[in-house]
Amino acid sequence: MPPTFLERLCASLEAAPLESVKLVISVLGLLGLLGIIATLVSMRVSVCNQIYSRWQALVFKFEDTAGAYQALIATTYVKGMADRPPGHTIAVGYLNLFEEAFRYRNSRVLVLWHLLPRPFWTSIKNSMRKQFQQYPYLRSFWEAESNSWSEDFNEFIRREIL
C-alpha cells in the first residue's frame, strides 16, 4: 500500500530541510489556490442572494405602497410630469435592479463562467419581460428616461426584452 499524505509529510520532515520547505510551500500554495477558488465561488452565491433579497424588498415595498399597482398598469409616464404616481419609486427600483442584474450577468468568475447561473438569469429575464408588458408606466418611464441607464443595458432591453 502506498504511503499516505501524512506519512509522506512526516518522512519529508525527517529528510533534508530544503525538501521539507519545498513540500510545505507546495501545500500552502495548493491551499491558497483552493481558498481563492472558494472565495470566488462564494461571491457568486452572495450576488444571487443580494439580488434575491433586493427583489423581495421591492415586492414588500410594492405591497406597502397604496395605489402602486393601479398606477403602474393605468398610467403612462410623461417626461417632466410634476406629480409622480404612487408606483413611480417601484418602477425606478425595478429598472435599477434589472440593470444591476444585467451587469452581474455579464461579469464572470475566473473568466470561465457567468457570475449569475443560467437558470437565475433566465428567471430575471422572464420577470423583466413580464414587468415591461404588464406595466405601461414602467415601459414609458424607461423609454422617456433611457439616458439614465447605460446604452448596453438599453440595447439589451430593446433586443431581448421588448
C-alpha positions in Angstrom: 0.0 0.0 0.0 1.4 3.4 -1.0 2.2 5.8 1.9 -0.5 8.3 2.9 -0.1 12.1 2.6 0.6 12.4 6.3 3.3 9.6 6.2 5.0 11.4 3.2 4.8 14.7 5.1 6.5 13.1 8.2 9.1 11.4 6.1 9.9 14.6 4.2 10.3 16.5 7.5 12.9 13.9 8.5 14.6 14.4 5.1 16.8 17.3 4.1 15.5 20.7 5.3 15.2 22.0 1.8 12.9 19.2 0.8 10.7 19.9 3.8 10.5 23.6 2.9 9.5 22.7 -0.7 6.7 20.4 0.5 5.4 23.0 2.9 5.4 25.7 0.3 3.6 23.4 -2.2 1.0 22.5 0.3 0.5 26.2 1.3 0.3 27.1 -2.4 -2.4 24.5 -3.0 -4.4 25.6 0.0 -4.1 29.2 -1.1 -5.4 28.3 -4.6 -8.3 26.4 -3.1 -9.1 29.3 -0.9 -9.1 31.8 -3.8 -11.5 29.5 -5.8 -13.7 29.0 -2.8 -13.8 32.8 -2.3 -14.8 33.4 -5.9 -17.5 30.8 -5.8 -18.9 32.3 -2.6 -19.0 35.7 -4.4 -21.4 34.0 -6.9 -23.7 32.9 -4.1 -23.6 36.2 -2.3 -24.5 38.1 -5.6 -27.5 35.8 -6.1 -28.6 36.3 -2.5 -28.2 40.1 -2.8 -30.4 40.3 -5.9 -33.0 38.0 -4.4 -33.2 40.0 -1.2 -33.5 43.2 -3.1 -36.2 41.7 -5.2 -38.1 40.7 -2.1 -37.7 44.1 -0.6 -39.1 45.6 -3.8 -42.1 43.3 -3.6 -42.7 44.3 0.0 -42.4 48.0 -0.9 -44.9 47.4 -3.7 -47.3 45.8 -1.2 -46.9 48.7 1.2 -47.5 51.5 -1.4 -51.2 52.1 -1.7 -52.3 52.5 -5.3 -48.9 51.4 -6.8 -50.3 48.6 -8.9 -53.2 50.6 -10.3 -50.8 53.5 -11.1 -48.3 51.2 -12.9 -51.0 49.5 -15.1 -53.2 52.5 -15.8 -50.7 55.4 -16.0 -48.2 56.4 -18.7 -45.1 58.4 -17.7 -44.6 61.7 -19.4 -41.2 63.3 -19.1 -41.3 66.3 -16.8 -44.6 65.4 -15.2 -44.9 67.2 -11.9 -46.9 64.7 -9.9 -45.4 61.2 -9.6 -47.9 58.4 -9.2 -47.6 56.1 -6.1 -45.8 53.4 -8.2 -43.0 55.7 -9.5 -40.4 54.6 -7.0 -41.3 51.0 -7.7 -40.7 51.5 -11.4 -37.3 53.1 -10.7 -36.5 50.2 -8.3 -37.4 47.6 -11.0 -35.2 49.3 -13.6 -32.2 49.7 -11.3 -32.5 46.1 -10.1 -32.7 44.9 -13.7 -29.7 46.9 -14.8 -27.7 45.6 -11.8 -28.6 42.0 -12.6 -27.6 42.7 -16.3 -24.2 43.9 -15.1 -23.7 40.9 -12.9 -24.8 38.5 -15.7 -22.0 40.0 -17.9 -19.4 39.5 -15.1 -17.5 36.3 -14.9 -15.8 34.3 -12.2 -12.3 33.3 -13.2 -13.2 34.2 -16.8 -14.8 30.8 -17.0 -18.4 31.1 -16.0 -21.0 33.9 -15.5 -21.5 35.3 -12.1 -25.2 34.6 -12.3 -26.2 31.0 -13.1 -28.2 30.5 -16.3 -31.5 29.5 -14.6 -31.3 32.5 -12.3 -30.6 34.8 -15.2 -33.5 33.2 -17.2 -35.9 33.9 -14.3 -34.8 37.5 -14.2 -35.2 38.0 -17.9 -38.7 36.5 -17.7 -39.6 38.9 -14.9 -38.3 41.8 -17.0 -40.5 40.8 -19.9 -43.5 40.5 -17.6 -42.9 43.8 -16.0 -42.4 45.7 -19.3 -45.6 44.1 -20.7 -47.7 44.4 -17.6 -46.8 47.9 -16.5 -47.2 50.7 -19.2 -45.8 53.2 -16.6 -42.6 51.2 -16.3 -42.1 50.9 -20.0 -43.0 54.6 -20.8 -40.7 55.7 -17.9 -37.8 53.7 -19.3 -38.4 55.0 -22.9 -38.6 58.6 -21.7 -35.7 58.4 -19.3 -33.5 55.8 -21.1 -30.5 58.1 -20.9 -30.5 57.4 -17.1 -29.3 53.8 -17.9 -26.3 52.6 -19.8 -26.5 52.2 -23.5 -25.7 48.5 -23.5 -28.4 47.9 -21.0 -30.9 49.9 -23.1 -29.8 47.9 -26.2 -30.4 44.6 -24.3 -33.9 45.8 -23.3 -34.7 46.7 -27.0 -33.2 43.5 -28.4 -34.2 40.8 -25.8 -37.0 42.1 -23.6 -39.4 44.1 -25.8 
